[in-house]
Structure formats: C-alpha cells, structure tokens
Amino acid sequence: MQERILGRTGVPVGVVGLGAWQLGADWGRVDEDEAIATLSAAHEAGVTFIDTADVYGDGRSERLVGRFVRSLPPDRTVTVATKMGRRVPQEAPNYHLDNFRAWNDRSRENLGVDTLDLVQLHCPPTEVYHTDAVFDGLDEMVAEGRMKAYGVSVETTAEALAAIARPNVASVQIIFNLLRLKPLDEVLPAAEKAGVGIIARVPLASGLLSGRYDEQTTFAADDHRTYNRHGEAFDQGETFSGVDYGTGLQAVRRLAALKPEGATMTQFALRWIIDHPAVCVVIPGARNAEQARGNAAAAALPPLPAQTHDAVARVYDDLVRESVHGRW
C-alpha cells in the first residue's frame, strides 16, 4: 500500500487506515473474535495505522487493538493513535495536566504499552485550542516518555486552523468526505504548508456513502445513527456528517453515477479522499474482515480524473453546501 508521512511524527503509514470506533460496540454488537479478525484482515491488506479512543466501548476498543498489536511478530509494525478527553463533562477547565496523565495511564494500560504512538485530544471545547497551558502539558507528557507525539481531533475547520498554528501539533483529525468539502478551502492547504498530518475521519459519512442504505433502512437502538441524528448525544456532525438523511440519500444516488467501473461506492469515496495529497491517512471503520479488505483495496485504485472531482463539487453545491458548509 502507498505510504505517506504522518505529519510531524515523521512516521510513514499506509494511506488507508482503520478506525476502531465500531470495535467498541458503539455501532451495535461486534464480538471479540470478529473484532480481532477484522484487525488482522486490515493489517494483512496493508493497513499500518489504527485509530481508537479511550471512550470507544469504555476502553474495549483500545484493549482489543492492544491485544492484536501485541500478537504481531517483531517485524510487523503498526502505528496506533488513541484519543482522550471525553471522559469528563466537556468544559475547558477539565483539560489539565492531572487529567491528561490519568487518561494517559488508562490508555497505556488498555493498549499494553509504556509509550503511546500518538494521542489526540478528542474534539475538546473550542476554548481548549486557545489555551497555552493545555499544549504545555502535552509537551510535558512527550518529554516524560508517555507518548511519542500528540494531535487533535476537531469538529470545525476553525478549530483545525487553531491547532495547525501550534508548533508541536503533529496531526489534525477532521471529518472530510464527499459530503463534507469545507476542509478543502483552508485546512488542507494550511496543514500541508505547516507539515501537519491530516487524518480524514468519518470518510463514509457513517456508512451513508457506502450506497447500501435507503429510506427503509433502520439502525439498532444502540447505534448512534439512531440516537444521535440531531446531536442528542454528541456533535450532530459525527452522524451522517451532519447531513439530513434523506438529502444524503439523494446526494449518494447522484454520486453513484461517478463511480469508476469495477469499484464499490465505498472504494470510490475513499479514493476521492486519497487523491488529496495533504491527507496522510483515511480511517474508515469496519465491522468484519470483508469490509476491512474492501476498504484497503481503495488504495490500489488509480487517481480519479479531474472531471470526476469537478462533478463531486457540483453535487455538493447543489444538495449539501447550504446545510453544512457554514456550520462546521
């Protein structure tokens, strides 16, 4: 698989990674054997970057990822990124060094390592990005050997730009997909200029861009695509990228006409993201080995022609821009 350098970490990673939110069972049940099989299939297909968080399944995702990575032979390396900050009320004063160390201790225990590869603040309150003490504390934790590097996961492009301006932020994780084009305006150019890695998350708009859903599709009660459509539990932008479900279906039907022959909608959506060189890695989730292999195969597709990128922008302008562009 093609590799790119993960921003200021200096570490090469495959352009398609794996998002491990699903393995925490926050998208419905995934048993442990299936989770390990998914991780194994992804790695065998060339995935060398896994993204998790301390709150995914209350640590379940981290524990499963750690178990898998420890099972690999010494010559098989994987970069594991985790996140912290969502274990407390989302108030800026809770983002301080004592809490950071406690969250870090828990993640290191869950993953079974002394030093974490990459730790990201998990979509903290906007004020946090402008608080020097937060970043001083993160620098101190790197100096202590608790983690090799740190980054942020953001909700808005303004937060991303504030993070990119920080000298030691290695990476920014942001929602970027066929239904969320705003990062193209400023964030991707700024990150590329600064040498900050972009991790593209929610690349399939919570599965909407897979093309497998329609008006009759239902989701389990414990699936955020049921309980968070209007931001009831966390930021609305995390579910279907903030796009109204019906509008999203319309957009996907138009986008399907642009899909390269022989590719799935999922692979088309991932290839479109990979075509942007500022993106270091895209992190689709997978619930089983088949999905993991299919996602990884997107890296082998040729770049999309310019006219396809232009057509994607027209679909966005016609159906999506008005509802999401100004919000995130």
GICORPE-V281963 format. One record per residue. N is the residue number from 1. OMEGA is omega as a letter, one per 40 degrees, with the letter a starting at -180 (* if undefined). NEAR is the number of other ideal C-beta (glycine too) atoms within 10 Angstrom. Layout:
BEGIN
N_OMEGA_NEAR, N_OMEGA_NEAR
END
This chain:
BEGIN
1_i_16, 2_i_11, 3_i_16, 4_i_18, 5_a_13, 6_i_27, 7_a_27, 8_i_18, 9_a_20, 10_a_12, 11_i_20, 12_i_15, 13_i_27, 14_a_24, 15_i_24, 16_i_30, 17_i_28, 18_i_30, 19_a_27, 20_i_29, 21_a_21, 22_a_23, 23_i_30, 24_i_23, 25_i_19, 26_i_18, 27_a_20, 28_a_15, 29_i_9, 30_a_21, 31_a_9, 32_a_13, 33_i_8, 34_i_14, 35_i_26, 36_i_17, 37_i_16, 38_i_26, 39_a_26, 40_a_15, 41_i_21, 42_a_28, 43_i_20, 44_i_13, 45_i_20, 46_i_17, 47_i_27, 48_i_22, 49_i_28, 50_i_25, 51_i_26, 52_i_29, 53_a_26, 54_a_24, 55_i_20, 56_a_26, 57_a_21, 58_i_14, 59_a_20, 60_a_20, 61_i_28, 62_a_29, 63_i_20, 64_i_25, 65_i_28, 66_i_21, 67_a_16, 68_a_22, 69_i_20, 70_a_10, 71_a_11, 72_i_13, 73_a_6, 74_a_5, 75_a_5, 76_a_11, 77_i_13, 78_i_20, 79_a_21, 80_i_20, 81_i_31, 82_a_29, 83_i_25, 84_i_25, 85_a_25, 86_a_18, 87_a_16, 88_i_13, 89_a_8, 90_i_15, 91_a_11, 92_a_15, 93_i_12, 94_i_14, 95_a_22, 96_a_13, 97_a_15, 98_i_8, 99_i_16, 100_a_22, 101_i_15, 102_i_13, 103_i_21, 104_i_21, 105_a_11, 106_a_16, 107_i_24, 108_i_19, 109_i_13, 110_a_21, 111_i_23, 112_a_13, 113_i_15, 114_a_8, 115_i_11, 116_a_22, 117_a_22, 118_i_26, 119_a_28, 120_i_26, 121_a_26, 122_i_21, 123_a_23, 124_i_25, 125_a_18, 126_a_14, 127_a_12, 128_a_23, 129_a_24, 130_a_13, 131_a_16, 132_a_8, 133_i_11, 134_a_22, 135_i_20, 136_i_11, 137_i_18, 138_i_25, 139_a_14, 140_i_13, 141_i_17, 142_i_16, 143_i_8, 144_i_11, 145_i_10, 146_a_20, 147_a_21, 148_a_16, 149_i_24, 150_i_27, 151_i_28, 152_i_31, 153_a_25, 154_i_28, 155_a_21, 156_i_19, 157_i_23, 158_i_14, 159_i_24, 160_a_29, 161_i_17, 162_i_18, 163_a_27, 164_a_24, 165_i_13, 166_a_21, 167_a_8, 168_i_13, 169_a_26, 170_a_24, 171_i_26, 172_i_30, 173_a_28, 174_i_27, 175_a_25, 176_a_28, 177_a_24, 178_i_26, 179_a_29, 180_a_24, 181_a_18, 182_i_20, 183_i_25, 184_a_16, 185_a_11, 186_a_14, 187_a_25, 188_i_21, 189_a_12, 190_i_20, 191_a_25, 192_a_17, 193_a_10, 194_a_18, 195_i_12, 196_a_25, 197_i_28, 198_i_30, 199_a_27, 200_a_27, 201_a_22, 202_a_28, 203_a_27, 204_i_25, 205_i_23, 206_i_25, 207_a_21, 208_a_26, 209_i_28, 210_a_18, 211_a_19, 212_a_13, 213_i_19, 214_a_9, 215_a_7, 216_a_5, 217_i_12, 218_i_9, 219_a_16, 220_a_12, 221_a_8, 222_i_12, 223_a_16, 224_i_20, 225_i_19, 226_a_14, 227_a_15, 228_a_17, 229_a_17, 230_i_9, 231_a_12, 232_a_11, 233_i_12, 234_a_15, 235_a_15, 236_a_19, 237_i_19, 238_a_19, 239_a_25, 240_a_25, 241_i_24, 242_a_24, 243_i_25, 244_a_16, 245_a_15, 246_i_9, 247_i_16, 248_i_22, 249_i_17, 250_a_15, 251_a_23, 252_i_24, 253_i_12, 254_i_14, 255_a_23, 256_i_12, 257_a_8, 258_a_20, 259_i_18, 260_i_14, 261_i_4, 262_i_7, 263_i_19, 264_i_17, 265_i_19, 266_a_23, 267_i_23, 268_a_22, 269_i_28, 270_i_30, 271_i_24, 272_i_24, 273_a_22, 274_a_21, 275_i_16, 276_a_16, 277_i_10, 278_i_20, 279_i_22, 280_a_26, 281_i_29, 282_a_30, 283_i_25, 284_i_31, 285_i_22, 286_i_25, 287_a_17, 288_a_15, 289_a_18, 290_i_12, 291_a_19, 292_i_25, 293_i_17, 294_i_20, 295_a_29, 296_a_26, 297_i_19, 298_a_24, 299_a_20, 300_i_14, 301_i_17, 302_i_9, 303_a_11, 304_i_19, 305_a_12, 306_a_9, 307_i_9, 308_i_18, 309_i_15, 310_a_10, 311_i_16, 312_i_21, 313_i_14, 314_i_11, 315_i_21, 316_a_20, 317_a_12, 318_a_12, 319_a_19, 320_a_23, 321_a_15, 322_a_10, 323_a_14, 324_a_21, 325_a_15, 326_a_8, 327_a_11, 328_*_21
END
